[in-house]
Amino acid sequence: MLSIDYTIKKDNDTYVPIEKWKNINSNIFMLTAPNGQGKSTYLNIIATGLYGHKLSEKSCHISKTIKPKLENMNKRVGKDLSFDITIKNTKGSILNLKKSLDSKDVDILENNEILNPDQFEKKYFLIYDIPEDPLGRLSHLTSEVEVEQKRYDDQLKDFSRYLNDTIKDIQSRKNPEEIEKLKKRIMDGHNETEKLSRDLETQREKHDVLYRYHILRSYKFNSEKNQEYQEQYKKLQATEANKENQKKLSSKNNKIQQTAKVQMEAIESDFEDIKNTMEDFFSNKYKAYSIIKNIDISESLKDFSIPVGFVESLDMASKQLTDYCLEDTK
């Protein structure tokens, strides 16, 4: 059972856990919510409350990608973070994790008794992991369950040997009182064996639940990754298509530029012919020739503008050429 409440003050905002996450009555559960809803913060606060930022590597298993986040979370302790967490296990032990805004330290109480980090390390082993190859590391995560199963199996074998020895002892004795004592020992042994069998079955059920949970977790994680990779592949295809279009457009622009360059060179050549032709017919005393002679046709072509006075000069030159022809016929 888990009961949690926390408050994070940042700038002018206050953050608290989602209501349905405040009280959880199962031993195994999964947090589901869109990105940015506080899943990582929720887990990091629990880990900080369990001394996750203080534990040595031999007394915990915390992912290397998570450890820096817990250290950053610890920097908040005494500043803008407060929490009150209660954890109750199946054996009836109650852990209370507390931290107030006016305190710099995290306090852990086990059944109302203070539990410092050294005492915590001796009694508990903190596992805080992320789904990186969860199936490949399932055996590691369930190692404690397997150890418990082996311990129960060994105890059952010991009791079996004990019962066999007791039965043989009863068969070899005739004293009624001793027989009754041995019968009682046998009954106690049977009761203990049944209890161990029930405990072993419970451990197996937990192992099965944990195994199914990690299977589903791995499937969900891989499905999300597959969708993410597909979206990235589509974006990459779109980018490559855009590059191909840009390449085609660039090639087309190069052809247009080459054509324009040839035409501009032709215009410059024609304009020089016009100036040379006018020089044969006109002298500097004709205004039209003076204007055309001083025009920089290259600069006009650069900004796609018609030179000032160019059209008027052509009209004037045409008129002066007509007058010249008339004078020549007189």
BELJO-V43462 format. One line per field, one symbol per residue. ss: DSSP state (h for helix, s for strand, l for the rest). psi: psi as a letter, one per 30 degrees, with the letter a starting at -180 (. if undefined). burial: + if it has 24 or more other ideal C-beta (glycine too) atoms within 12 Angstrom, else -. Layout:
ss=???
psi=???
burial=???
This chain:
ss=lsssssssssllssslllhhhlssllllllllllllllhhhhhhhhhhhlllllllhhhssslhhhhhhhhhhhhhslllsssssssslllllsssssslllllllssssllssllhhhhhhhllssslllllllllhhhhlhhhhhhhhhhhhhhhhhhhhhhhhhhhhhllllhhhhhhhhhhhhhhhhhhhhhhhhhhhhhhhhhhhhhhhhhhhhhhhhhhhhhhhhhhhhhhhhhhhhhhhhhhhhhhhhhhhhhhhhhhhhhhhhhhhhhhhhhhlllllhhhhhhhlllhhhhhhlllllllhhhhhhhhhhhhhhhhhhhhl
psi=kkkkklkkkkcglkkllkeffejkglfklkkkllkgggeeeeeeeeeefggfffklefgljkkffeeeeeeeeeffkfdgkkljkkkklfgfkkkjkkklegkflkkkkjhgkkjleeeeeffljkkjllijheefgeeefgeeeeeeeeeeeeeeeeeeeeeeeeeeeefflfjeeeeeeeeeeeeeeeeeeeeeeeeeeeeeeeeeeeeeeeeeeeeeeeeeeeeeeeeeeeeeeeeeeeeeeeeeeeeeeeeeeeeeeeeeeeeeeeeeeeeeeeeffllffkeeeeeeefkjfeeefeghlkkkgeeeeeeeeeeeeeeeeeeff.
burial=-+-+++-+------+-+---+--+-------------+--+++++++++++++++----++++--++-++--++-++---+++++++-------+++++------+++-+----+-+--+---+-++++++--+------++--+---+--+---+--+---+--+---------------+---+--+---+--+---+--+--++--+--++--+-------------------------------------------------+---+--++--+---+-----++-+++-+-+---------+--+--+---+--+----------
